[in-house]
Amino acid sequence: MIADAVPYWLQRADPVPEPPPGAGFDWAPLFGWLLVLAVVVGVGAWVWWRRQAPASERAFRALANRLLFGPRARATLRRLAKAHGRATPGSLILSPSAFEHALNKLRECDPESDDATIAERLAARLSRV
Amino acid sequence: MPRPTSIADPRIRLVRRLRPGLRLAALADALTVCSPREAPALATELVELAVTPPRKDPPGWARIPPIEGIFDAVHRAGVVRADRALAALARHWADLPDELRGPAAAVGAGRWGDALNPDTPPLCLAELARDTDDVSLAPALVGALGSDGAGALAIDTLADFARRAHDDLARARAGGTTAGGWRPVAIALIHAAADYARHNCREALAGVLLVLEGPGRRLLPRREHDTLLSIVRDPGHPAAKGIRGELRWSRSPVVRARAWSWLADDAFAAASLDRLSRAPTIADHDAVLASSHLVLNPRRRRRLRMIDLRPSTHRAPDKPAAIDLPEGAGVPTVAQYPRLGAPARRGLGRMLAAASVSPELRRALLAPAVADPDAHARFASARVLDTADLADFAFDADPLVARHAVLRRSRPSVAVSGEARARLAHELGKLIRSPHPSVRALAAQDAHRLDPWDGGSSASRLAARFALARDADAFIAEVRTRLLGADEDASLGAIQLARRLGLVGRLRDELVLLALDASRPDRVVATAVGALGSDDAESSRDAIARAIDHGDTRVRANAVEALAKRTRRLPDLAAGDPRAYSVLVEHKDDAEHRVRANAIVGLLRPRRARALAERKPSPRLFEPAATDALRSMLGDARPMHRLAGLWAAERLLPAASLGDSAAAVLAEVGRLRADEDPRVRRRADRCRARLVAARVEEPS
């Protein structure tokens, strides 16, 4: 065959296909950067939002995080603090006497409440810290 | 750094895992509601957070401004956090256990004033100021004034700050140094005065009194001082009423000192007077008496007299009756005197002299001063005591005190008689043996003034003149008694005194009697005869004439002298009194040198009287024979005659009595300067000096 007879350096390479029309800009890198920016802004906004809370509240959150308290326990602590009158949720974690006082107050207000039961369990848990 | 023991608490372990900012918030919240048993562990953590973090420098390769700025910012953040921890501690200071207050105070030393939050409870603030002793808290303390529970503590603390500032400044002024760091106290006091209507705490104004006068004044710049002064002086300002009340009722000795200072001020005079009228403690007396010099102000002195200082009417039955003031009076009682400080004891006399005090009470109150160990105090008391009370001070160990007492007791005349005189003589007899030379000299002078019979002392003669002026008859009677007494010295003294006081005429009979009494000692007779020379009476003349023939040379010499004296006023002796003239002429060549010299002087002296009467010197010699006798006497072979001749020439030559013969007599005197007898030579030198001074010229 003649093709086989033509030296390879004389043979023509396969033609490169033309890009399809309308697909000239690569959006992928831009999307990547925008995603990073959004994450940064989002994290910043989240941090800002977190810092808007009073120091007491932030301290409570930090303590609760350390103790792996769930939302229900946190809510109970907030109710206890409210029942105490002067205490903050974080101070109830650090002061067993204040916690007991708040629990008594809560029982006085509503002896059948679930919060009191949860609070008792919470107290038992805190005593094991 | 070792961890505190509270690490055993799992909750503390938990809170330590938090970031410092959150830890601070958690601890502060917990401290608010925790029990006293839990508080120490939480507070310990808070104290640890309050420690200022050490500044960390960047490594050497990173020491460029931006990186150093980052390090600075980190350090500043740490400092701010530590200050917030301090503020949290301050907010809960009242809940802190006592054992933690000391370390907490040490951690915040010098930072409390800046770290404090306005919402700090007054009780915590007052206790914090008291425990930390930090004057930077003083301005904040003003806010605690008037609050329930903390007001009294705030007042006490503020007053303590003010008092210490005052004392520190007083010490600095005394030592010539400067005292700093009290500026917050001054600011607090200004605020306390300006805010008086709110807190209405009169006691808080005690500090204002301290900084308005005295060493505390240096606390305030002039403008602020004037502002404060205008507040307390303004009758419409509530603080003015408060300051007067404090001035009136405060128990502080410094306030009493301020009342003494402001007594001259019309705005505070009434309140000051009330405070000065009572002094319950010794310190009250010390504070005022140490400034006793202020009594020199006339207005203050006048108002001081308004203080009622009457002796106590209450007297214990078992104690002896003694005049004294009641306890707590405006000036110290007799029993309080030894407990006073030295400056107060020195000022007590001056204060009592100005106050309205009876002499008896003053004497009683100052009686302990005689045993005062301080010489200045004794001197100050001796200055104001009556002279009758100074007898003991005259024997003081200090020469100045003793001299002052003796001087004040010294009398210009002998105004005492009888028993008092004997007592005074007894006392002077002791004082003459005083160890102080000045006292001895004064006592000797006083003793002379006390004794009118010591003719050798001018003071004694002065005493005799006073005695004569006071009661002439009694004094002359006493002189007469002494004249005729058996004591030879007393007789001689009395005769001399009679001559000096001009009493010869009134004692003529006694003197004549003495002159004619052969049993009397020759000295007495001679002195009596000499005294009669100044009397013109006939009986005196006869006595003198009889004495001229007396066996004793002294009597004869005095008789000649008396005769010459009687005739001195005659213009011409030979014509005026031939009998006396013949006697004098007869004795101008007497064998006794005294008689001879007296006769020559008697002969030559009348010329002087005549010259005086004629108002011009006479060129003619009065008595050439006497002049020759004088020259003969100067050339006599007997030394005593030459000596007596010089004595006569010395008295005659300066008065130009010798006229033209003066130069010749002077030549004789000059010759005697080389006499063989040393006594003659000495007298000749003296005589010549007098003659030269009188411009008597020697012949060339």
Interface residues (C-beta under 8 A of the other chain):
Chain A: P54 A55 S56 R58 A59 F60 A62 L63 R66 L67 H84 R86 A87 T88 G90 S91 I93 L94 S95 P96 S97 A98 H101 V129
Chain B: P10 R11 L14 V15 R17 L18 R19 G21 L22 R23 L24 A25 A26 L27 D29 A30 T32 V33 C34 S35 R37 E38 L42
